[in-house]
């Protein structure tokens, strides 16, 4: 089951649950391009950002980006969120990339500022304090793939299509793609994919290591989402980062008075191998 928070563009803080229902069934969500959901019951701790701009295939327009940033700001302050899934409410599409029709109406200065906002959005996703998963059930092109690259994990339908295709439009990736793709696949392969603007299927992307899992698409068109949900459920039992940091601090405190720690520091200073004694 899901509880949904779609009351206003600026969400109340701290996050308080409103209703337990699915994103698509919430009448208050009508007209919103981004909806925030959180699973309840045994799946409590899994949150979802549902991208739902069917008229533009989830293209990254001004309103879309603003609502994404608002959603991230809200979720970042909720300590109950242990995993965040990005999914699409538009069948056959994850995110089609930049809204080029909207961008065509911008001045050069406005384009520069908007691309900077996009880059900031991807940075916010990459810095989210809980693990993030992109559920790619359809096209993820240009900025859409950059959004997925900003996530920690990626799951795709085998029939999904993805690529940094900007060079085929006389552009170049401007929202982190030139940095995150090489870190994911290596410099040479990333250059090839960016220079050619090549499109990959989900199966091809998995073979290259671009996505963690590729699954056969189902009739409903949400197989990647279901696999992402299962992956999130595997992550849930893991300790949250705050508790993990506390555990790390306790362990480090136990190491401080040991002879081996002092020996390691002395060996480094004297440029020799350490002689540890287990004390």
C-alpha positions as CSV (number, residue, x, y, z in Angstrom):
1,X,0.0,0.0,0.0
2,X,1.1,3.6,-0.5
3,X,0.7,6.8,1.3
4,X,0.8,9.9,-0.9
5,X,1.8,13.5,-0.3
6,X,0.6,15.9,-3.0
7,X,-1.1,18.7,-1.1
8,X,0.9,21.7,-2.4
9,X,4.1,22.4,-4.3
10,X,5.8,23.4,-1.0
11,X,5.4,20.4,1.3
12,X,5.0,20.8,5.1
13,X,8.1,19.9,7.2
14,X,8.7,17.6,8.8
15,X,6.9,15.1,6.5
16,X,3.7,13.7,8.1
17,X,1.8,10.9,6.3
18,X,-1.5,11.9,4.8
19,X,-3.3,9.0,3.2
20,X,-2.6,5.4,2.4
21,X,-3.3,4.9,-1.3
22,X,-1.5,4.7,-4.7
23,X,-0.2,7.7,-6.5
24,X,-2.4,7.3,-9.5
25,X,-5.5,6.9,-7.4
26,X,-5.1,10.1,-5.4
27,X,-7.5,12.8,-6.6
28,X,-5.4,15.5,-5.1
29,X,-2.5,14.6,-7.5
30,X,-4.4,15.6,-10.6
31,X,-2.3,17.9,-12.8
32,X,0.9,17.4,-10.9
33,X,4.0,16.3,-12.9
34,X,5.8,14.8,-9.9
35,X,4.1,12.8,-7.2
36,X,5.7,11.6,-3.9
37,X,4.6,8.2,-2.5
38,X,5.8,6.1,0.4
39,X,5.1,2.4,0.8
40,X,3.4,1.3,4.0
41,X,3.1,-1.9,6.0
42,X,6.0,-4.3,5.6
43,X,7.5,-2.1,2.9
44,X,7.7,1.0,5.1
45,X,10.9,2.9,4.4
46,X,10.6,2.7,0.6
47,X,9.6,6.0,-1.0
48,X,8.9,6.7,-4.6
49,X,9.0,9.7,-6.9
50,X,6.5,9.1,-9.7
51,X,7.2,11.2,-12.9
52,X,3.9,11.8,-14.7
53,X,4.1,14.3,-17.6
54,X,2.5,12.3,-20.4
55,X,2.0,15.2,-22.7
56,X,5.8,15.6,-23.0
57,X,7.0,12.1,-22.2
58,X,8.3,13.2,-18.9
59,X,10.6,15.8,-20.5
60,X,12.6,17.9,-18.1
61,X,10.8,21.2,-18.3
62,X,10.8,24.0,-15.8
63,X,7.8,22.9,-13.7
64,X,8.9,19.3,-13.9
65,X,12.4,20.1,-12.5
66,X,11.0,22.5,-9.9
67,X,8.7,19.8,-8.6
68,X,11.5,17.2,-8.6
69,X,13.6,19.5,-6.5
70,X,10.7,20.1,-4.1
71,X,10.1,16.4,-3.7
72,X,13.8,15.7,-3.0
73,X,13.9,18.4,-0.4
74,X,10.9,16.9,1.3
75,X,12.1,13.4,1.3
76,X,15.6,14.3,2.4
77,X,14.2,15.4,5.8
78,X,12.2,12.3,6.4
79,X,14.3,9.9,8.5
80,X,11.8,7.0,7.7
81,X,13.0,7.0,4.0
82,X,15.5,4.1,3.6
83,X,15.3,3.6,-0.2
84,X,14.0,6.0,-2.9
85,X,12.8,4.7,-6.3
86,X,12.4,6.9,-9.4
87,X,9.6,5.6,-11.6
88,X,7.4,6.7,-14.4
89,X,3.6,6.9,-14.7
90,X,3.8,7.2,-18.4
91,X,3.9,3.8,-20.2
92,X,6.8,3.2,-22.4
93,X,8.9,6.2,-21.1
94,X,11.2,6.7,-18.1
95,X,12.2,10.3,-19.1
96,X,12.7,11.5,-22.6
97,X,15.3,14.1,-21.7
98,X,15.3,17.8,-22.0
99,X,12.2,19.7,-23.1
100,X,13.6,21.0,-26.3
101,X,10.4,22.7,-27.3
102,X,10.5,24.7,-24.1
103,X,14.2,25.4,-24.4
104,X,13.7,26.7,-27.9
105,X,11.8,29.6,-26.4
106,X,14.6,30.5,-24.0
107,X,17.3,33.1,-24.5
108,X,20.9,32.0,-24.5
109,X,21.3,33.3,-20.9
110,X,18.1,31.4,-19.8
111,X,19.4,28.2,-21.4
112,X,22.6,28.5,-19.4
113,X,20.8,29.0,-16.2
114,X,18.4,26.2,-16.8
115,X,21.2,23.7,-17.7
116,X,22.8,24.8,-14.4
117,X,19.6,23.9,-12.6
118,X,19.5,20.5,-14.3
119,X,23.0,19.9,-13.2
120,X,22.1,20.9,-9.6
121,X,19.1,18.5,-9.7
122,X,21.3,15.6,-10.7
123,X,23.7,16.5,-7.9
124,X,20.8,16.5,-5.4
125,X,19.8,13.0,-6.5
126,X,23.4,11.8,-6.3
127,X,23.8,13.2,-2.8
128,X,20.5,11.8,-1.5
129,X,21.2,10.3,1.9
130,X,19.4,7.0,1.2
131,X,20.1,4.5,-1.7
132,X,18.3,5.6,-4.9
133,X,17.1,3.3,-7.7
134,X,16.0,4.2,-11.2
135,X,13.2,1.9,-12.6
136,X,13.6,2.3,-16.3
137,X,10.5,0.8,-18.0
138,X,10.9,2.7,-21.3
139,X,12.9,5.4,-23.1
140,X,15.6,7.1,-21.0
141,X,17.3,9.5,-23.4
142,X,19.7,12.4,-22.8
143,X,18.8,14.0,-19.5
144,X,16.6,11.0,-18.7
145,X,19.7,8.8,-18.7
146,X,21.6,11.4,-16.8
147,X,18.9,11.3,-14.1
148,X,19.3,7.5,-14.0
149,X,23.1,7.8,-13.8
150,X,22.7,10.1,-10.8
151,X,20.9,7.2,-9.0
152,X,22.9,4.6,-7.1
153,X,21.3,1.6,-8.9
154,X,19.5,1.2,-12.2
155,X,17.0,-1.5,-13.2
156,X,15.7,-1.6,-16.8
157,X,13.2,-3.5,-18.9
158,X,15.2,-5.5,-21.5
159,X,13.2,-3.6,-24.2
160,X,13.9,-0.1,-22.7
161,X,16.0,2.3,-24.8
162,X,18.6,4.6,-23.4
163,X,21.5,6.7,-24.5
164,X,23.2,10.1,-24.2
165,X,22.0,11.2,-27.6
166,X,22.8,14.9,-27.3
167,X,25.4,14.9,-30.1
168,X,22.8,13.8,-32.6
169,X,21.0,17.1,-31.7
170,X,24.0,19.4,-32.0
171,X,24.3,19.4,-28.2
172,X,26.4,17.6,-25.6
173,X,25.4,16.1,-22.2
174,X,25.2,19.0,-19.8
175,X,23.7,17.5,-16.6
176,X,26.5,15.3,-15.5
177,X,26.5,12.7,-18.2
178,X,30.1,13.4,-19.3
179,X,31.2,12.7,-15.7
180,X,29.0,9.9,-14.5
181,X,29.1,7.7,-17.6
182,X,32.9,7.3,-17.6
183,X,32.8,6.5,-13.9
184,X,30.2,3.9,-14.6
185,X,31.7,2.3,-17.8
186,X,35.2,3.6,-18.2
187,X,36.5,6.5,-20.3
188,X,36.9,4.8,-23.7
189,X,33.4,3.2,-23.8
190,X,31.8,6.3,-22.4
191,X,33.5,8.4,-25.2
192,X,32.2,6.0,-27.8
193,X,28.6,6.2,-26.6
194,X,28.7,10.0,-26.2
195,X,30.4,10.6,-29.6
196,X,28.1,8.4,-31.5
197,X,24.9,9.1,-29.5
198,X,24.2,5.4,-29.6
199,X,21.0,4.0,-28.2
200,X,21.2,0.8,-26.1
201,X,18.5,-1.6,-25.1
202,X,18.1,-2.6,-21.5
203,X,19.7,-6.0,-22.2
204,X,22.7,-4.3,-23.9
205,X,23.0,-1.8,-21.1
206,X,23.2,-4.7,-18.6
207,X,25.9,-6.4,-20.6
208,X,28.0,-3.3,-20.5
209,X,27.4,-2.7,-16.8
210,X,25.3,0.4,-17.3
211,X,22.3,-1.1,-15.4
212,X,22.3,-3.5,-12.6
213,X,19.4,-5.6,-13.8
214,X,17.5,-6.1,-17.0
215,X,14.1,-7.8,-16.9
216,X,11.7,-8.9,-19.6
217,X,8.9,-6.4,-20.0
218,X,5.4,-7.4,-18.9
219,X,2.0,-6.5,-20.4
220,X,1.5,-3.7,-17.9
221,X,4.8,-2.1,-18.9
222,X,6.2,-1.9,-15.3
223,X,8.5,-4.9,-15.0
224,X,11.5,-2.8,-14.1
225,X,9.5,-1.1,-11.4
226,X,8.6,-4.4,-9.9
227,X,12.2,-5.5,-10.0
228,X,13.3,-2.2,-8.4
229,X,10.7,-2.8,-5.6
230,X,12.2,-6.2,-4.9
231,X,15.7,-4.8,-4.9
232,X,14.5,-2.0,-2.5
233,X,13.1,-4.7,-0.2
234,X,16.4,-6.4,-0.1
235,X,18.1,-3.1,0.9
236,X,15.5,-2.3,3.7
237,X,17.0,-4.6,6.4
238,X,20.4,-2.8,6.0
239,X,21.3,-0.3,8.7
240,X,20.5,3.3,8.0
241,X,23.5,5.7,7.5
242,X,23.1,7.5,10.9
243,X,23.2,4.2,12.8
244,X,26.0,3.0,10.6
245,X,28.1,6.1,11.4
246,X,27.4,5.6,15.1
247,X,28.6,2.0,14.8
248,X,31.7,3.1,12.9
249,X,32.5,5.7,15.7
250,X,32.2,3.0,18.4
251,X,34.5,0.7,16.5
252,X,37.0,3.4,15.8
253,X,37.1,4.4,19.5
254,X,38.1,0.8,20.3
255,X,41.0,1.0,17.8
256,X,42.5,4.3,19.2
257,X,44.2,2.8,22.3
258,X,45.7,-0.2,20.5
259,X,49.4,-0.9,20.1
260,X,48.8,-1.9,16.4
261,X,47.4,1.6,15.6
262,X,50.5,3.2,17.1
263,X,52.7,0.7,15.2
264,X,51.0,1.5,11.9
265,X,51.5,5.2,12.4
266,X,55.2,4.6,13.3
267,X,55.8,2.4,10.3
268,X,54.3,5.0,8.0
269,X,56.5,7.7,9.5
270,X,59.6,5.5,9.3
271,X,58.8,4.2,5.7
272,X,58.8,0.5,6.7
273,X,56.4,-2.4,6.9
274,X,54.3,-2.5,10.1
275,X,54.8,-5.3,12.6
276,X,51.4,-5.9,14.0
277,X,50.9,-8.0,17.1
278,X,47.1,-8.1,17.4
279,X,47.0,-5.8,20.5
